[in-house]
Amino acid sequence: MLRAVAAPSDVRQHQIGSDSVYGPVRSRRYGLTLGVNVLPPDRKACRYSCAYCQLGHSRGLPPDDAYPAPGAIREALERAARADFEAIVICGNGEPTLHPAFAAVVEEILRLRDERFGGRPVVCLTSGSELHRHDVVEALRRLDEASVKLDAGRCSTLRRVAVAPTPVCVDWLTWKIRSLGGAVVQTCFIDGPVTNSTDEEVEAWIGAILEASPRRVDVYTIDRPPPSAHVRAVTSERLEQIATRLRRGANVPVRVVT
């Protein structure tokens, strides 16, 4: 089992911000990173209101003309070229693949990476909500890593964890993750009135992981205040137990992120 090195959190990384590029900041998963926020500044943009999301609840999507232009994102990244970092992470104030020109954004970032950043990996953290878009799928395939959320193996549980106007379907999500080819799955385990960490839930989740066929699974829990005080972190011991069960039930590397 791969194990991530624990690292201090950077508060700016987890607040709604106004910068297209921020950092370097210490990521629990990817080391010292430059974060690229491809979303409109100063607001959350996401289809989901996840129970554990530190950005709070979603309040509608911004219009297409509110998103930063791909060229402007490249310019902001160029200004950070002197920084010492290990990876570029596309994330930001919500769901990055909502950008209407996401493929063009990826093209600009990859081109600049090849020109200036010595082949450092480019990663995208995504909920998978836009995997119905062919342009998004093709852009994610170009990256060094696409890390897609899969927080439950039961539709009823997933819809409680990832609240959305349009219900989330586990079968659809696992199919789309599999179709990416070599994607990473990220799962945030929580406890409380909404939980995905009981033995029964974990068993269903392992079944979904088998269907998704990722190249790696990252399991973690919350480490900063969620929107509701009723949402609780699971223990490090519980994460290890879950990783062990997945290792026994599926032939996939597991990384416990603490």
Secondary structure, DSSP 8 states (H G I E B T S, - for coil): -EE-------GGGGS--S-SEEEEEEETTTEEEEEEE-S-TTS-B-S-EETT-TT--------GGGS--HHHHHHHHHHTTTS--SEEEEE-SB-GGGSTTHHHHHHHHHHHHHHHSTT--EEEEE-STTTT-HHHHHHHHHSSEEEEE---SSHHHHHHHEE-SS---HHHHHHHHHHHSS-EEEEE-EESSS-S-SHHHHHHHHHHHHHH--SEEEEE---S--SSTT-EE--HHHHHHHHHHHHHHSSS-EEE--
